[in-house]
Amino acid sequence: MLSTLTKRCFCTVAPRPWLFVGLGNPGDKYKGTRHNVGFEMIDAFAESQGIAMNTVHCKAIFGKGFVDEVPVFLAKPQTYMNLSGESAGPLAAYYKLPLNQFHDDMNLPCGVLRLHDKGGHGSHKGLKSVIYHFRDNKEFPRLRIGIGKPPGQMDPKAFLLQKFNVAARQRIDEALHEGVDALKLLLSKGLEVSAKRFNKDQKYKHLRVQTLPVW
């Protein structure tokens, strides 16, 4: 596969390769939980493009392929969320590519997405680990996937490790489809154009859903 990538990339002027890393926790215990929507985003994109996630590389489940003529590398770190940087850092260094990262975000309503070119960790421990392993460099794109805030006095940790109810699951599934479209736009138009267009659409969605309960 790597030789195929090389032939397709360098026979003409090569499109820029992209590395997409989704954050989550490994194992069936965490499948379908709020904290694992980063993994789900990778899986949804891989399935939509026919990219097999069938190898292990730099402590991550890994896949590679093309979207049109653009080389794409996909990864799901298996280090557990709080140590995600132990995988993401070496991956970016190995391929000498900038990171593009997906993670859950309690500061966005469930199912609302945002595409940003940089930012802090916002108390997200997986993102904090990634930034640490990038020597505190925060200037890498990230797709934030809204999961909403815990109700009442519920422990945020318990909320993150809880599975979605039916209504929230429907919103997340819709968001994953929207995320796939956003990533395809990112690959074809670049970050600035795609983020501006996508975030404008998501802003209107934010206004529609922010008052609806999903727990």
C-alpha positions as CSV (number, residue, x, y, z in Angstrom):
1,M,0.0,0.0,0.0
2,L,2.8,2.4,0.9
3,S,4.4,1.8,-2.5
4,T,1.1,2.5,-4.2
5,L,0.8,5.8,-2.2
6,T,4.3,6.7,-3.3
7,K,3.6,6.1,-7.0
8,R,0.4,8.0,-6.9
9,C,1.8,10.9,-4.9
10,F,5.0,11.6,-6.9
11,C,4.3,10.7,-10.5
12,T,2.9,14.3,-10.9
13,V,2.7,17.3,-8.6
14,A,1.6,15.6,-5.3
15,P,-1.4,16.8,-3.4
16,R,-0.8,17.5,0.3
17,P,-1.2,14.4,2.4
18,W,-3.5,14.6,5.5
19,L,-3.2,12.8,8.9
20,F,-6.6,12.5,10.8
21,V,-6.5,11.3,14.4
22,G,-9.6,10.6,16.4
23,L,-9.5,10.4,20.2
24,G,-11.2,7.8,22.3
25,N,-10.7,4.8,24.6
26,P,-10.1,1.3,23.3
27,G,-12.2,-1.7,24.0
28,D,-15.9,-2.7,23.8
29,K,-16.5,-1.2,27.3
30,Y,-16.2,2.3,25.9
31,K,-17.8,1.7,22.5
32,G,-20.7,4.1,21.9
33,T,-19.9,6.4,24.8
34,R,-19.7,10.1,24.6
35,H,-15.9,10.2,25.1
36,N,-15.5,8.0,22.0
37,V,-17.1,10.1,19.3
38,G,-13.6,10.9,17.9
39,F,-13.2,7.2,17.1
40,E,-16.6,7.2,15.6
41,M,-15.7,10.1,13.3
42,I,-12.7,8.2,12.0
43,D,-14.7,5.1,11.5
44,A,-17.5,7.0,9.6
45,F,-14.9,8.7,7.4
46,A,-13.0,5.5,6.7
47,E,-16.2,3.6,5.8
48,S,-17.4,6.4,3.5
49,Q,-14.1,6.3,1.6
50,G,-13.5,2.5,1.6
51,I,-10.4,2.9,3.8
52,A,-9.6,-0.2,5.8
53,M,-8.6,0.4,9.5
54,N,-6.7,-2.9,9.7
55,T,-3.2,-2.2,10.9
56,V,-1.5,-1.0,14.1
57,H,1.1,1.8,13.9
58,C,2.5,4.0,16.6
59,K,0.1,2.6,19.2
60,A,-2.9,3.3,17.0
61,I,-5.3,1.4,14.8
62,F,-4.4,2.8,11.5
63,G,-5.5,3.0,7.9
64,K,-4.4,4.8,4.7
65,G,-5.9,5.5,1.3
66,F,-6.9,8.2,-1.1
67,V,-9.8,10.6,-1.3
68,D,-9.8,11.4,-5.0
69,E,-6.1,11.9,-5.5
70,V,-5.4,13.2,-1.9
71,P,-3.4,10.8,0.3
72,V,-5.1,10.3,3.7
73,F,-3.8,8.6,6.9
74,L,-6.3,7.7,9.6
75,A,-5.6,6.8,13.2
76,K,-7.3,5.8,16.5
77,P,-4.8,5.9,19.4
78,Q,-5.1,2.8,21.6
79,T,-3.3,4.4,24.6
80,Y,-6.5,5.4,26.4
81,M,-7.8,9.0,26.1
82,N,-5.5,10.7,28.6
83,L,-2.4,9.5,26.9
84,S,-3.4,10.1,23.3
85,G,-0.3,12.2,22.6
86,E,1.9,9.2,23.0
87,S,0.4,8.0,19.7
88,A,-0.5,11.2,17.9
89,G,2.9,12.8,18.5
90,P,5.0,9.9,17.0
91,L,2.5,9.5,14.1
92,A,2.9,13.1,13.0
93,A,6.7,12.9,13.4
94,Y,6.9,9.6,11.5
95,Y,5.0,11.0,8.5
96,K,6.3,14.5,8.9
97,L,2.7,15.8,8.6
98,P,0.6,18.2,10.5
99,L,-2.0,16.7,12.7
100,N,-5.7,17.1,12.2
101,Q,-7.6,15.9,15.3
102,F,-11.2,15.0,16.3
103,H,-12.5,15.0,19.8
104,D,-15.7,15.2,22.0
105,D,-16.6,18.6,23.4
106,M,-19.0,19.3,26.3
107,N,-19.0,23.0,25.5
108,L,-21.0,22.4,22.4
109,P,-24.6,21.1,22.2
110,C,-25.0,17.4,21.3
111,G,-24.5,16.9,17.6
112,V,-23.0,20.4,16.8
113,L,-19.6,20.5,15.2
114,R,-16.9,23.1,14.9
115,L,-13.8,23.1,12.7
116,H,-10.9,25.2,14.0
117,D,-7.3,25.8,12.9
118,K,-5.9,26.0,16.4
119,G,-6.8,26.4,20.1
120,G,-6.2,25.2,23.6
121,H,-7.2,22.0,25.3
122,G,-10.2,23.4,27.2
123,S,-9.6,20.9,30.0
124,H,-9.9,18.0,27.6
125,K,-7.3,15.6,28.9
126,G,-6.8,13.7,25.6
127,L,-6.2,17.0,23.8
128,K,-4.0,18.2,26.6
129,S,-1.8,15.1,26.1
130,V,-1.6,15.7,22.3
131,I,-0.5,19.4,22.9
132,Y,2.1,18.2,25.5
133,H,3.6,15.8,23.0
134,F,3.7,18.6,20.4
135,R,5.9,20.5,22.8
136,D,3.0,22.8,23.7
137,N,2.3,23.6,20.1
138,K,-1.5,24.3,19.9
139,E,-1.6,25.3,16.2
140,F,-3.1,22.3,14.6
141,P,-6.6,21.9,13.2
142,R,-9.3,20.1,15.2
143,L,-12.9,19.1,14.7
144,R,-14.9,19.5,17.9
145,I,-17.8,17.2,18.2
146,G,-20.5,18.4,20.6
147,I,-21.8,16.0,23.2
148,G,-23.6,18.5,25.5
149,K,-23.1,19.1,29.2
150,P,-24.0,16.7,32.0
151,P,-27.4,17.3,33.6
152,G,-27.7,18.8,37.1
153,Q,-24.9,17.8,39.4
154,M,-23.9,14.7,37.4
155,D,-20.2,13.9,37.6
156,P,-18.6,14.9,34.2
157,K,-16.5,11.8,34.2
158,A,-19.5,9.6,34.5
159,F,-21.3,11.6,31.8
160,L,-18.4,11.1,29.4
161,L,-18.3,7.4,29.9
162,Q,-22.1,7.0,29.5
163,K,-23.7,5.8,26.3
164,F,-26.0,8.1,24.3
165,N,-29.8,7.8,24.7
166,V,-31.9,7.4,21.5
167,A,-32.4,11.1,20.9
168,A,-28.7,11.9,21.4
169,R,-27.6,9.0,19.3
170,Q,-29.7,10.2,16.4
171,R,-28.1,13.6,16.7
172,I,-24.6,12.2,16.8
173,D,-25.2,10.0,13.8
174,E,-26.4,13.0,11.9
175,A,-23.3,14.9,13.0
176,L,-21.0,12.1,11.8
177,H,-22.5,12.4,8.3
178,E,-22.0,16.1,8.4
179,G,-18.4,15.6,9.7
180,V,-17.6,13.3,6.8
181,D,-18.8,16.0,4.4
182,A,-16.7,18.6,6.2
183,L,-13.6,16.5,5.9
184,K,-14.2,15.9,2.2
185,L,-14.6,19.7,1.8
186,L,-11.4,20.2,3.8
187,L,-9.4,17.9,1.5
188,S,-10.7,19.6,-1.6
189,K,-10.8,23.3,-0.6
190,G,-8.4,23.6,2.3
191,L,-8.9,24.6,5.9
192,E,-9.7,28.3,5.6
193,V,-12.5,27.9,3.0
194,S,-14.0,24.7,4.5
195,A,-14.0,26.0,8.1
196,K,-15.7,29.2,7.1
197,R,-18.4,27.5,5.2
198,F,-18.9,24.6,7.6
199,N,-18.9,26.6,10.8
200,K,-21.5,29.0,9.3
201,D,-23.9,26.1,8.7
202,Q,-23.2,24.7,12.2
203,K,-23.9,28.0,13.8
204,Y,-27.5,27.9,12.6
205,K,-27.7,24.3,13.8
206,H,-26.4,25.4,17.2
207,L,-29.3,27.9,17.5
208,R,-31.8,25.1,16.7
209,V,-30.6,22.5,19.1
210,Q,-29.1,24.2,22.1
211,T,-32.3,24.1,24.2
212,L,-33.3,20.5,23.6
213,P,-32.4,18.0,26.3
214,V,-30.6,14.8,25.2
215,W,-29.8,12.9,28.4
